[in-house]
Amino acid sequence: MGREINITDAAAQLGLSVPAMYKIARRFVALKLLQETRQMKRAGRAIRYYCAPAEFFVPFSVLGLEQIGELNRQAHLERFNTNLAHTLRCELPPGWGTRTGLLPSGERYYSITSAEGELLEQFSDSSPLMLSGWNLLKLTRQEARTLQRQLVQLLEPYLSRPAGGEEHYLTGIFLVRDGPQE
C-alpha cells in the first residue's frame, strides 16, 4: 500500500518466481486487492506496475487473518524488540539485566534489576520510557470485554491526532482468549 511495484520486483522481495507472482497478482487484481497504476513501454511486453488501493476488504475465506497479519506482526515485533534492547542498553547504567522466575501460577516473569537485586523503578522520571511484558489475566468474559473497551478508549486520543513534533513510541496491545476454544 502507498507505493507501486512491478511483478519482477515484488517476486524478488517475496522470494517467489515471476510466474508465481504473476498468478498471485492476477488473482489479487480480480479480487480488487491490487490495481494496475501504469505501464512502462519497452520492446516486447510493457512493464505493468501495481499498487494496493488505499482501503480494501479481504474475506477470511480468501486469506486468513493468520496470513494477513503474520508479516505485519512480525515486523512490528522485531522493531519493538530492537528498540527495547537499544533503550535498555543505552538508558540504564552498566550492570543491569533481567531476573527471571516463576509465579505461583507457573507463569514465567522477568523484572529489570541491577546485579545487586535493585528493582528498576519504571515510573521514575529518570527511568527509560518503556513498557514490556505479556500478562496472562484471569478474567470473566464480561471483565475481558470491559478491558477491551478501556484499552481502545485509552489509545483513541493518540491514534486520531495529526502528526506533529512528537517523538514516536511503538506500542502493541493484544487481548485474546488463551487456550482451546469451545
N, CA, C and O atoms as a DFTB+ gen file, in Angstrom:
728 C
 N C O
     1  1       0.844      -1.174       0.000
     2  2       0.000       0.000       0.000
     3  2       0.890       1.238       0.000
     4  3       1.946       1.262       0.633
     5  1       0.455       2.245      -0.708
     6  2       1.177       3.504      -0.693
     7  2       2.336       3.587      -1.659
     8  3       2.961       4.641      -1.776
     9  1       2.643       2.494      -2.361
    10  2       3.700       2.554      -3.377
    11  2       3.399       1.528      -4.450
    12  3       2.732       0.523      -4.205
    13  1       3.902       1.800      -5.638
    14  2       3.658       0.867      -6.728
    15  2       4.881      -0.025      -6.922
    16  3       6.001       0.324      -6.549
    17  1       4.624      -1.190      -7.520
    18  2       5.700      -2.150      -7.738
    19  2       5.342      -2.997      -8.950
    20  3       4.166      -3.191      -9.259
    21  1       6.366      -3.500      -9.634
    22  2       6.103      -4.384     -10.766
    23  2       6.250      -5.839     -10.315
    24  3       6.737      -6.113      -9.218
    25  1       5.832      -6.746     -11.158
    26  2       5.803      -8.175     -10.820
    27  2       7.200      -8.688     -10.487
    28  3       7.367      -9.406      -9.502
    29  1       8.195      -8.341     -11.277
    30  2       9.556      -8.840     -11.063
    31  2      10.098      -8.400      -9.706
    32  3      10.672      -9.209      -8.977
    33  1       9.921      -7.123      -9.365
    34  2      10.420      -6.625      -8.074
    35  2       9.641      -7.225      -6.906
    36  3      10.225      -7.552      -5.873
    37  1       8.329      -7.370      -7.067
    38  2       7.519      -7.975      -5.998
    39  2       7.943      -9.422      -5.772
    40  3       8.062      -9.863      -4.629
    41  1       8.171     -10.162      -6.856
    42  2       8.605     -11.560      -6.737
    43  2       9.938     -11.648      -6.004
    44  3      10.118     -12.512      -5.147
    45  1      10.871     -10.762      -6.334
    46  2      12.184     -10.772      -5.679
    47  2      12.050     -10.473      -4.187
    48  3      12.688     -11.132      -3.366
    49  1      11.231      -9.490      -3.831
    50  2      11.059      -9.133      -2.421
    51  2      10.405     -10.252      -1.621
    52  3      10.702     -10.426      -0.439
    53  1       9.517     -11.011      -2.260
    54  2       8.796     -12.068      -1.562
    55  2       9.448     -13.436      -1.707
    56  3       8.983     -14.408      -1.111
    57  1      10.519     -13.524      -2.490
    58  2      11.193     -14.798      -2.687
    59  2      10.391     -15.771      -3.524
    60  3      10.466     -16.981      -3.314
    61  1       9.619     -15.253      -4.479
    62  2       8.780     -16.083      -5.346
    63  2       9.306     -16.023      -6.779
    64  3      10.058     -15.117      -7.140
    65  1       8.903     -16.989      -7.577
    66  2       9.236     -16.935      -9.001
    67  2       8.339     -15.881      -9.654
    68  3       7.268     -15.555      -9.141
    69  1       8.794     -15.359     -10.789
    70  2       7.996     -14.365     -11.510
    71  2       6.658     -14.965     -11.962
    72  3       5.628     -14.306     -11.817
    73  1       6.635     -16.203     -12.510
    74  2       5.325     -16.765     -12.888
    75  2       4.367     -16.917     -11.692
    76  3       3.171     -16.658     -11.822
    77  1       4.888     -17.334     -10.537
    78  2       4.028     -17.466      -9.345
    79  2       3.499     -16.094      -8.921
    80  3       2.325     -15.958      -8.578
    81  1       4.362     -15.087      -8.946
    82  2       3.937     -13.731      -8.565
    83  2       2.911     -13.205      -9.555
    84  3       1.964     -12.524      -9.162
    85  1       3.088     -13.514     -10.840
    86  2       2.126     -13.079     -11.859
    87  2       0.753     -13.679     -11.585
    88  3      -0.257     -12.983     -11.688
    89  1       0.705     -14.959     -11.237
    90  2      -0.580     -15.608     -10.936
    91  2      -1.241     -14.963      -9.716
    92  3      -2.449     -14.724      -9.714
    93  1      -0.448     -14.682      -8.686
    94  2      -0.986     -14.033      -7.475
    95  2      -1.515     -12.643      -7.825
    96  3      -2.604     -12.260      -7.397
    97  1      -0.746     -11.899      -8.598
    98  2      -1.163     -10.540      -8.970
    99  2      -2.462     -10.573      -9.775
   100  3      -3.349      -9.752      -9.543
   101  1      -2.585     -11.508     -10.717
   102  2      -3.830     -11.620     -11.492
   103  2      -5.014     -11.897     -10.566
   104  3      -6.087     -11.311     -10.715
   105  1      -4.801     -12.791      -9.617
   106  2      -5.877     -13.125      -8.669
   107  2      -6.238     -11.901      -7.820
   108  3      -7.416     -11.613      -7.610
   109  1      -5.222     -11.187      -7.337
   110  2      -5.472     -10.019      -6.489
   111  2      -6.134      -8.888      -7.272
   112  3      -6.950      -8.154      -6.713
   113  1      -5.800      -8.731      -8.551
   114  2      -6.472      -7.721      -9.379
   115  2      -7.948      -8.086      -9.517
   116  3      -8.819      -7.222      -9.407
   117  1      -8.229      -9.376      -9.760
   118  2      -9.627      -9.816      -9.887
   119  2     -10.402      -9.595      -8.594
   120  3     -11.597      -9.300      -8.631
   121  1      -9.731      -9.736      -7.450
   122  2     -10.380      -9.531      -6.149
   123  2     -10.367      -8.061      -5.723
   124  3     -10.863      -7.718      -4.650
   125  1      -9.800      -7.201      -6.565
   126  2      -9.685      -5.766      -6.286
   127  2      -8.768      -5.475      -5.098
   128  3      -8.936      -4.471      -4.406
   129  1      -7.800      -6.361      -4.869
   130  2      -6.795      -6.141      -3.829
   131  2      -5.565      -5.444      -4.399
   132  3      -4.726      -4.940      -3.652
   133  1      -5.465      -5.419      -5.719
   134  2      -4.414      -4.698      -6.439
   135  2      -5.062      -3.992      -7.612
   136  3      -6.082      -4.436      -8.139
   137  1      -4.453      -2.884      -8.013
   138  2      -4.908      -2.218      -9.221
   139  2      -3.687      -1.810     -10.026
   140  3      -2.665      -1.410      -9.468
   141  1      -3.803      -1.913     -11.337
   142  2      -2.709      -1.501     -12.209
   143  2      -2.644       0.019     -12.191
   144  3      -3.661       0.690     -12.366
   145  1      -1.446       0.563     -11.980
   146  2      -1.291       2.016     -11.895
   147  2      -0.734       2.618     -13.176
   148  3      -1.061       3.749     -13.535
   149  1       0.123       1.841     -13.872
   150  2       0.695       2.360     -15.127
   151  2       1.409       1.239     -15.858
   152  3       1.647       0.162     -15.311
   153  1       1.742       1.520     -17.099
   154  2       2.537       0.604     -17.903
   155  2       3.727       1.371     -18.450
   156  3       3.598       2.512     -18.896
   157  1       4.886       0.731     -18.410
   158  2       6.084       1.338     -18.980
   159  2       6.394       0.600     -20.282
   160  3       6.678      -0.598     -20.281
   161  1       6.334       1.322     -21.370
   162  2       6.559       0.723     -22.686
   163  2       8.014       0.293     -22.822
   164  3       8.929       0.953     -22.330
   165  1       8.195      -0.826     -23.502
   166  2       9.532      -1.325     -23.825
   167  2       9.371      -2.307     -24.972
   168  3       8.252      -2.645     -25.356
   169  1      10.488      -2.762     -25.518
   170  2      10.424      -3.774     -26.580
   171  2       9.822      -5.034     -25.973
   172  3      10.211      -5.438     -24.878
   173  1       8.890      -5.652     -26.663
   174  2       8.201      -6.816     -26.110
   175  2       7.028      -6.353     -25.264
   176  3       6.327      -5.410     -25.630
   177  1       6.816      -7.011     -24.142
   178  2       5.693      -6.640     -23.256
   179  2       6.016      -5.405     -22.436
   180  3       7.162      -5.178     -22.048
   181  1       4.997      -4.620     -22.183
   182  2       5.146      -3.454     -21.302
   183  2       5.294      -3.942     -19.866
   184  3       4.765      -4.990     -19.496
   185  1       6.014      -3.175     -19.069
   186  2       6.139      -3.488     -17.640
   187  2       4.956      -2.839     -16.940
   188  3       4.750      -1.629     -17.034
   189  1       4.177      -3.663     -16.232
   190  2       2.987      -3.179     -15.536
   191  2       3.321      -2.955     -14.062
   192  3       3.995      -3.768     -13.429
   193  1       2.840      -1.850     -13.543
   194  2       3.033      -1.520     -12.135
   195  2       1.686      -1.605     -11.425
   196  3       0.644      -1.261     -11.984
   197  1       1.737      -2.072     -10.183
   198  2       0.532      -2.286      -9.390
   199  2       0.678      -1.621      -8.033
   200  3       1.784      -1.386      -7.545
   201  1      -0.458      -1.330      -7.445
   202  2      -0.499      -0.768      -6.098
   203  2      -1.785      -1.258      -5.436
   204  3      -2.812      -1.429      -6.093
   205  1      -1.710      -1.476      -4.147
   206  2      -2.927      -1.814      -3.408
   207  2      -3.730      -0.528      -3.232
   208  3      -3.151       0.539      -3.028
   209  1      -5.055      -0.619      -3.309
   210  2      -5.862       0.582      -3.068
   211  2      -5.698       1.055      -1.626
   212  3      -5.206       0.312      -0.777
   213  1      -6.105       2.276      -1.357
   214  2      -5.954       2.851      -0.016
   215  2      -6.707       2.045       1.039
   216  3      -6.331       2.043       2.211
   217  1      -7.764       1.367       0.623
   218  2      -8.549       0.553       1.547
   219  2      -9.197      -0.565       0.750
   220  3      -9.660      -0.354      -0.371
   221  1      -9.225      -1.756       1.335
   222  2      -9.869      -2.873       0.647
   223  2     -10.338      -3.910       1.650
   224  3      -9.898      -3.928       2.799
   225  1     -11.240      -4.775       1.196
   226  2     -11.824      -5.831       2.025
   227  2     -11.295      -7.178       1.561
   228  3     -11.253      -7.450       0.361
   229  1     -10.888      -8.027       2.508
   230  2     -10.429      -9.376       2.202
   231  2     -11.235     -10.351       3.045
   232  3     -11.101     -10.352       4.269
   233  1     -12.078     -11.189       2.420
   234  2     -12.815     -12.181       3.212
   235  2     -11.851     -13.214       3.805
   236  3     -10.876     -13.597       3.158
   237  1     -12.117     -13.655       5.006
   238  2     -11.267     -14.656       5.638
   239  2     -11.245     -15.960       4.847
   240  3     -10.310     -16.750       4.981
   241  1     -12.274     -16.193       4.017
   242  2     -12.287     -17.400       3.193
   243  2     -11.228     -17.346       2.091
   244  3     -10.833     -18.385       1.563
   245  1     -10.765     -16.142       1.741
   246  2      -9.751     -15.981       0.698
   247  2      -8.352     -16.016       1.303
   248  3      -7.463     -16.695       0.790
   249  1      -8.166     -15.297       2.372
   250  2      -6.860     -15.203       3.013
   251  2      -7.097     -15.026       4.497
   252  3      -7.640     -14.004       4.916
   253  1      -6.705     -15.993       5.294
   254  2      -6.963     -15.970       6.724
   255  2      -6.188     -14.891       7.454
   256  3      -5.152     -14.427       6.978
   257  1      -6.690     -14.499       8.604
   258  2      -6.049     -13.474       9.415
   259  2      -4.623     -13.861       9.773
   260  3      -3.748     -13.000       9.865
   261  1      -4.385     -15.152       9.975
   262  2      -3.026     -15.589      10.315
   263  2      -2.054     -15.154       9.230
   264  3      -0.959     -14.680       9.535
   265  1      -2.441     -15.309       7.957
   266  2      -1.573     -14.936       6.853
   267  2      -1.491     -13.428       6.678
   268  3      -0.412     -12.880       6.455
   269  1      -2.633     -12.762       6.780
   270  2      -2.664     -11.318       6.577
   271  2      -1.791     -10.604       7.608
   272  3      -0.999      -9.724       7.268
   273  1      -1.946     -10.993       8.858
   274  2      -1.265     -10.267       9.924
   275  2       0.118     -10.757      10.276
   276  3       0.857     -10.054      10.965
   277  1       0.498     -11.953       9.821
   278  2       1.760     -12.535      10.269
   279  2       2.966     -11.640       9.982
   280  3       3.750     -11.354      10.887
   281  1       3.121     -11.198       8.743
   282  2       4.273     -10.368       8.402
   283  2       4.214      -9.022       9.112
   284  3       5.239      -8.513       9.564
   285  1       3.015      -8.443       9.214
   286  2       2.867      -7.164       9.901
   287  2       3.247      -7.294      11.377
   288  3       4.007      -6.483      11.906
   289  1       2.706      -8.329      12.037
   290  2       3.025      -8.528      13.457
   291  2       4.497      -8.807      13.648
   292  3       5.114      -8.277      14.573
   293  1       5.072      -9.634      12.786
   294  2       6.483      -9.987      12.918
   295  2       7.373      -8.762      12.747
   296  3       8.323      -8.569      13.506
   297  1       7.065      -7.937      11.750
   298  2       7.866      -6.733      11.526
   299  2       7.787      -5.797      12.721
   300  3       8.803      -5.245      13.143
   301  1       6.591      -5.612      13.270
   302  2       6.452      -4.723      14.423
   303  2       7.092      -5.326      15.666
   304  3       7.670      -4.595      16.471
   305  1       7.003      -6.643      15.841
   306  2       7.630      -7.287      16.992
   307  2       9.148      -7.156      16.911
   308  3       9.794      -6.859      17.916
   309  1       9.722      -7.372      15.735
   310  2      11.173      -7.201      15.577
   311  2      11.570      -5.758      15.847
   312  3      12.573      -5.501      16.512
   313  1      10.791      -4.822      15.336
   314  2      11.070      -3.398      15.558
   315  2      10.992      -3.075      17.051
   316  3      11.852      -2.375      17.586
   317  1       9.946      -3.595      17.726
   318  2       9.796      -3.364      19.158
   319  2      10.981      -3.952      19.922
   320  3      11.563      -3.278      20.772
   321  1      11.342      -5.201      19.627
   322  2      12.451      -5.842      20.334
   323  2      13.767      -5.107      20.131
   324  3      14.546      -4.952      21.071
   325  1      14.016      -4.653      18.910
   326  2      15.235      -3.890      18.627
   327  2      15.251      -2.596      19.433
   328  3      16.260      -2.251      20.047
   329  1      14.121      -1.879      19.427
   330  2      14.054      -0.611      20.167
   331  2      14.124      -0.826      21.678
   332  3      14.740      -0.031      22.387
   333  1      13.496      -1.897      22.178
   334  2      13.564      -2.198      23.607
   335  2      14.998      -2.499      24.020
   336  3      15.470      -1.988      25.036
   337  1      15.694      -3.320      23.244
   338  2      17.090      -3.646      23.555
   339  2      17.956      -2.393      23.543
   340  3      18.799      -2.211      24.421
   341  1      17.753      -1.531      22.553
   342  2      18.524      -0.285      22.477
   343  2      18.247       0.602      23.697
   344  3      19.170       1.161      24.288
   345  1      16.981       0.723      24.060
   346  2      16.609       1.530      25.229
   347  2      17.287       1.004      26.487
   348  3      17.852       1.772      27.265
   349  1      17.228      -0.309      26.681
   350  2      17.819      -0.890      27.893
   351  2      19.336      -0.747      27.901
   352  3      19.920      -0.474      28.950
   353  1      19.983      -0.926      26.759
   354  2      21.440      -0.806      26.696
   355  2      21.899       0.636      26.900
   356  3      22.907       0.884      27.562
   357  1      21.161       1.577      26.334
   358  2      21.621       2.965      26.320
   359  2      21.110       3.816      27.474
   360  3      21.724       4.832      27.801
   361  1      19.989       3.424      28.106
   362  2      19.398       4.289      29.122
   363  2      19.507       3.741      30.535
   364  3      19.018       4.363      31.478
   365  1      20.138       2.589      30.694
   366  2      20.372       2.044      32.036
   367  2      21.868       2.016      32.302
   368  3      22.661       1.837      31.377
   369  1      22.258       2.189      33.554
   370  2      23.686       2.107      33.860
   371  2      24.205       0.688      33.622
   372  3      23.415      -0.255      33.583
   373  1      25.518       0.522      33.463
   374  2      26.081      -0.819      33.311
   375  2      25.742      -1.688      34.526
   376  3      25.578      -1.184      35.637
   377  1      25.641      -2.973      34.300
   378  2      25.386      -3.897      35.406
   379  2      23.921      -4.222      35.633
   380  3      23.586      -4.930      36.583
   381  1      23.045      -3.718      34.780
   382  2      21.621      -4.027      34.907
   383  2      21.270      -5.166      33.968
   384  3      21.934      -5.377      32.953
   385  1      20.213      -5.903      34.317
   386  2      19.783      -7.020      33.490
   387  2      18.396      -7.467      33.894
   388  3      17.635      -6.689      34.468
   389  1      18.060      -8.713      33.601
   390  2      16.745      -9.228      33.959
   391  2      16.876     -10.359      34.957
   392  3      17.798     -11.172      34.883
   393  1      15.961     -10.398      35.873
   394  2      15.839     -11.501      36.831
   395  2      14.559     -12.238      36.434
   396  3      13.482     -11.644      36.374
   397  1      14.689     -13.521      36.168
   398  2      13.574     -14.326      35.696
   399  2      13.189     -15.340      36.753
   400  3      14.051     -15.897      37.432
   401  1      11.897     -15.578      36.892
   402  2      11.414     -16.547      37.865
   403  2      10.038     -17.049      37.483
   404  3       9.517     -16.716      36.418
   405  1       9.450     -17.856      38.357
   406  2       8.108     -18.394      38.142
   407  2       7.161     -17.851      39.193
   408  3       7.502     -17.768      40.373
   409  1       5.966     -17.482      38.751
   410  2       4.912     -17.089      39.674
   411  2       4.267     -18.356      40.235
   412  3       4.453     -19.432      39.666
   413  1       3.512     -18.259      41.337
   414  2       2.825     -19.438      41.871
   415  2       1.924     -20.120      40.832
   416  3       1.683     -21.324      40.913
   417  1       1.429     -19.348      39.858
   418  2       0.565     -19.919      38.814
   419  2       1.352     -20.749      37.807
   420  3       0.760     -21.451      36.987
   421  1       2.683     -20.676      37.861
   422  2       3.509     -21.377      36.898
   423  2       3.953     -20.520      35.734
   424  3       4.771     -20.949      34.920
   425  1       3.419     -19.307      35.646
   426  2       3.816     -18.389      34.578
   427  2       5.205     -17.826      34.874
   428  3       5.546     -17.565      36.028
   429  1       6.005     -17.641      33.815
   430  2       7.319     -17.014      33.972
   431  2       7.145     -15.503      34.076
   432  3       6.202     -14.937      33.523
   433  1       8.037     -14.873      34.770
   434  2       8.066     -13.415      34.817
   435  2       9.518     -12.978      34.715
   436  3      10.437     -13.756      34.968
   437  1       9.702     -11.745      34.347
   438  2      11.029     -11.165      34.461
   439  2      10.892      -9.750      34.989
   440  3       9.890      -9.071      34.767
   441  1      11.909      -9.336      35.682
   442  2      11.951      -7.965      36.169
   443  2      13.332      -7.409      35.858
   444  3      14.316      -8.147      35.819
   445  1      13.392      -6.122      35.641
   446  2      14.659      -5.461      35.344
   447  2      15.287      -5.056      36.667
   448  3      14.705      -4.296      37.441
   449  1      16.483      -5.576      36.914
   450  2      17.166      -5.341      38.187
   451  2      18.647      -5.069      37.951
   452  3      19.192      -5.350      36.884
   453  1      19.272      -4.517      38.972
   454  2      20.726      -4.409      38.963
   455  2      21.283      -5.765      39.396
   456  3      20.537      -6.629      39.857
   457  1      22.578      -5.945      39.248
   458  2      23.213      -7.199      39.669
   459  2      23.016      -7.425      41.165
   460  3      23.008      -8.566      41.627
   461  1      22.857      -6.337      41.922
   462  2      22.656      -6.430      43.374
   463  2      21.200      -6.686      43.748
   464  3      20.896      -6.845      44.931
   465  1      20.299      -6.729      42.781
   466  2      18.902      -7.017      43.063
   467  2      18.007      -5.797      43.180
   468  3      16.825      -5.933      43.496
   469  1      18.542      -4.601      42.931
   470  2      17.726      -3.378      42.978
   471  2      16.756      -3.387      41.797
   472  3      17.184      -3.498      40.648
   473  1      15.446      -3.269      42.071
   474  2      14.437      -3.247      41.014
   475  2      14.390      -1.897      40.300
   476  3      14.555      -0.852      40.929
   477  1      14.173      -1.922      39.024
   478  2      14.002      -0.694      38.263
   479  2      12.687      -0.047      38.680
   480  3      11.643      -0.700      38.667
   481  1      12.726       1.201      39.039
   482  2      11.507       1.963      39.340
   483  2      11.023       2.528      38.011
   484  3      11.400       3.632      37.617
   485  1      10.177       1.749      37.321
   486  2       9.859       2.086      35.933
   487  2       9.089       3.383      35.750
   488  3       9.068       3.913      34.639
   489  1       8.454       3.921      36.786
   490  2       7.705       5.161      36.636
   491  2       8.490       6.380      37.123
   492  3       7.964       7.493      37.144
   493  1       9.730       6.172      37.507
   494  2      10.598       7.282      37.909
   495  2      10.935       8.109      36.660
   496  3      11.086       7.564      35.567
   497  1      11.049       9.427      36.840
   498  2      11.375      10.296      35.702
   499  2      12.744       9.979      35.105
   500  3      13.001      10.314      33.949
   501  1      13.627       9.338      35.874
   502  2      14.957       9.009      35.366
   503  2      15.013       7.629      34.705
   504  3      16.045       7.255      34.148
   505  1      13.923       6.877      34.760
   506  2      13.900       5.542      34.153
   507  2      13.599       5.633      32.666
   508  3      12.980       6.598      32.218
   509  1      14.029       4.638      31.895
   510  2      13.704       4.627      30.469
   511  2      12.182       4.590      30.262
   512  3      11.453       3.979      31.044
   513  1      11.721       5.252      29.199
   514  2      10.297       5.232      28.859
   515  2      10.016       3.968      28.064
   516  3      10.333       3.886      26.877
   517  1       9.420       2.985      28.723
   518  2       9.119       1.717      28.074
   519  2       8.114       0.945      28.904
   520  3       7.928       1.207      30.093
   521  1       7.480       0.002      28.263
   522  2       6.581      -0.928      28.929
   523  2       6.631      -2.208      28.117
   524  3       6.341      -2.202      26.921
   525  1       6.994      -3.290      28.757
   526  2       7.144      -4.543      28.029
   527  2       6.659      -5.679      28.895
   528  3       6.901      -5.701      30.101
   529  1       5.978      -6.617      28.283
   530  2       5.595      -7.802      29.025
   531  2       4.321      -8.415      28.495
   532  3       3.474      -7.727      27.925
   533  1       4.195      -9.691      28.684
   534  2       2.989     -10.434      28.383
   535  2       2.355     -10.784      29.702
   536  3       3.047     -11.165      30.646
   537  1       1.071     -10.660      29.778
   538  2       0.378     -10.935      31.028
   539  2      -0.758     -11.905      30.766
   540  3      -1.590     -11.674      29.889
   541  1      -0.794     -12.983      31.519
   542  2      -1.904     -13.913      31.444
   543  2      -2.890     -13.503      32.528
   544  3      -2.632     -13.686      33.718
   545  1      -4.015     -12.951      32.109
   546  2      -5.005     -12.442      33.045
   547  2      -6.124     -13.456      33.225
   548  3      -6.544     -14.109      32.270
   549  1      -6.598     -13.580      34.448
   550  2      -7.741     -14.448      34.724
   551  2      -8.963     -13.546      34.846
   552  3      -9.139     -12.853      35.848
   553  1      -9.817     -13.564      33.798
   554  2     -10.955     -12.654      33.714
   555  2     -12.214     -13.415      33.339
   556  3     -12.161     -14.453      32.680
   557  1     -13.338     -12.882      33.767
   558  2     -14.602     -13.375      33.225
   559  2     -14.742     -12.787      31.820
   560  3     -14.010     -11.866      31.456
   561  1     -15.668     -13.310      31.041
   562  2     -15.889     -12.772      29.697
   563  2     -16.285     -11.295      29.766
   564  3     -15.840     -10.500      28.938
   565  1     -17.106     -10.926      30.733
   566  2     -17.523      -9.534      30.868
   567  2     -16.338      -8.646      31.259
   568  3     -16.213      -7.533      30.747
   569  1     -15.471      -9.116      32.155
   570  2     -14.280      -8.336      32.521
   571  2     -13.362      -8.149      31.310
   572  3     -12.788      -7.076      31.121
   573  1     -13.226      -9.198      30.493
   574  2     -12.401      -9.097      29.286
   575  2     -12.994      -8.065      28.321
   576  3     -12.256      -7.284      27.720
   577  1     -14.313      -8.058      28.173
   578  2     -14.970      -7.076      27.299
   579  2     -14.744      -5.658      27.827
   580  3     -14.476      -4.737      27.055
   581  1     -14.856      -5.489      29.144
   582  2     -14.616      -4.176      29.757
   583  2     -13.173      -3.734      29.523
   584  3     -12.927      -2.580      29.172
   585  1     -12.225      -4.639      29.714
   586  2     -10.811      -4.319      29.495
   587  2     -10.580      -3.950      28.030
   588  3      -9.865      -2.991      27.740
   589  1     -11.168      -4.688      27.123
   590  2     -11.047      -4.388      25.693
   591  2     -11.482      -2.949      25.421
   592  3     -10.770      -2.198      24.755
   593  1     -12.639      -2.569      25.931
   594  2     -13.159      -1.209      25.708
   595  2     -12.252      -0.154      26.345
   596  3     -12.000       0.898      25.757
   597  1     -11.767      -0.445      27.549
   598  2     -10.891       0.513      28.229
   599  2      -9.585       0.729      27.464
   600  3      -9.102       1.857      27.363
   601  1      -9.019      -0.346      26.928
   602  2      -7.770      -0.225      26.178
   603  2      -7.962       0.592      24.908
   604  3      -7.119       1.423      24.571
   605  1      -9.065       0.362      24.202
   606  2      -9.346       1.126      22.994
   607  2      -9.557       2.600      23.350
   608  3      -9.034       3.481      22.668
   609  1     -10.316       2.870      24.407
   610  2     -10.557       4.258      24.826
   611  2      -9.251       4.939      25.228
   612  3      -9.083       6.139      25.007
   613  1      -8.345       4.192      25.806
   614  2      -7.055       4.743      26.212
   615  2      -6.231       5.177      24.997
   616  3      -5.583       6.223      25.028
   617  1      -6.255       4.383      23.940
   618  2      -5.439       4.662      22.758
   619  2      -6.053       5.665      21.793
   620  3      -5.323       6.404      21.132
   621  1      -7.372       5.708      21.698
   622  2      -8.047       6.508      20.673
   623  2      -7.569       7.961      20.574
   624  3      -7.341       8.430      19.459
   625  1      -7.408       8.690      21.666
   626  2      -6.990      10.093      21.509
   627  2      -5.618      10.246      20.848
   628  3      -5.359      11.259      20.200
   629  1      -4.749       9.267      21.001
   630  2      -3.406       9.351      20.435
   631  2      -3.371       8.886      18.985
   632  3      -2.520       9.326      18.212
   633  1      -4.290       8.002      18.610
   634  2      -4.319       7.474      17.253
   635  2      -4.922       8.451      16.261
   636  3      -4.551       8.447      15.087
   637  1      -5.844       9.286      16.712
   638  2      -6.598      10.118      15.783
   639  2      -6.054      11.532      15.635
   640  3      -6.634      12.332      14.900
   641  1      -4.977      11.858      16.298
   642  2      -4.482      13.228      16.154
   643  2      -3.404      13.304      15.071
   644  3      -2.687      12.331      14.836
   645  1      -3.291      14.464      14.411
   646  2      -2.299      14.596      13.330
   647  2      -0.881      14.599      13.893
   648  3      -0.650      14.976      15.042
   649  1       0.050      14.173      13.066
   650  2       1.459      14.128      13.479
   651  2       1.983      15.544      13.648
   652  3       1.607      16.457      12.913
   653  1       2.840      15.702      14.612
   654  2       3.477      16.995      14.872
   655  2       4.936      16.777      15.186
   656  3       5.603      15.978      14.530
   657  1       5.437      17.475      16.179
   658  2       6.843      17.375      16.540
   659  2       7.132      16.355      17.620
   660  3       8.182      16.409      18.261
   661  1       6.207      15.418      17.832
   662  2       6.368      14.454      18.910
   663  2       7.435      13.424      18.583
   664  3       7.798      13.229      17.423
   665  1       7.936      12.764      19.634
   666  2       8.751      11.570      19.444
   667  2       7.800      10.437      19.104
   668  3       6.607      10.530      19.394
   669  1       8.294       9.387      18.506
   670  2       7.453       8.249      18.160
   671  2       7.665       7.130      19.168
   672  3       8.798       6.832      19.547
   673  1       6.579       6.516      19.597
   674  2       6.623       5.376      20.511
   675  2       5.808       4.257      19.883
   676  3       4.708       4.484      19.378
   677  1       6.352       3.056      19.919
   678  2       5.687       1.892      19.356
   679  2       5.010       1.138      20.483
   680  3       5.640       0.809      21.489
   681  1       3.721       0.864      20.314
   682  2       3.000       0.107      21.329
   683  2       2.207      -1.005      20.651
   684  3       1.762      -0.868      19.512
   685  1       2.047      -2.076      21.356
   686  2       1.223      -3.177      20.872
   687  2       0.410      -3.701      22.037
   688  3       0.955      -3.998      23.099
   689  1      -0.865      -3.811      21.843
   690  2      -1.733      -4.332      22.899
   691  2      -2.499      -5.502      22.302
   692  3      -3.128      -5.365      21.252
   693  1      -2.451      -6.640      22.961
   694  2      -3.091      -7.834      22.457
   695  2      -4.011      -8.378      23.531
   696  3      -3.641      -8.438      24.703
   697  1      -5.182      -8.766      23.141
   698  2      -6.123      -9.401      24.053
   699  2      -6.815     -10.491      23.276
   700  3      -7.537     -10.218      22.317
   701  1      -6.596     -11.729      23.686
   702  2      -7.246     -12.862      23.042
   703  2      -7.338     -13.978      24.072
   704  3      -6.467     -14.128      24.929
   705  1      -8.390     -14.742      23.972
   706  2      -8.577     -15.840      24.908
   707  2      -7.455     -16.855      24.723
   708  3      -7.116     -17.215      23.595
   709  1      -6.889     -17.309      25.817
   710  2      -5.795     -18.262      25.785
   711  2      -6.338     -19.680      25.866
   712  3      -7.270     -19.942      26.626
   713  1      -5.781     -20.575      25.112
   714  2      -6.153     -21.979      25.198
   715  2      -7.236     -22.369      24.217
   716  3      -7.670     -21.562      23.395
   717  1      -7.667     -23.616      24.311
   718  2      -8.668     -24.132      23.366
   719  2      -9.987     -23.378      23.457
   720  3     -10.430     -22.977      24.534
   721  1     -10.590     -23.201      22.304
   722  2     -11.892     -22.525      22.237
   723  2     -12.983     -23.593      22.185
   724  3     -12.827     -24.607      21.505
   725  1     -14.077     -23.370      22.897
   726  2     -15.190     -24.329      22.865
   727  2     -16.026     -24.117      21.646
   728  3     -17.010     -24.826      21.441
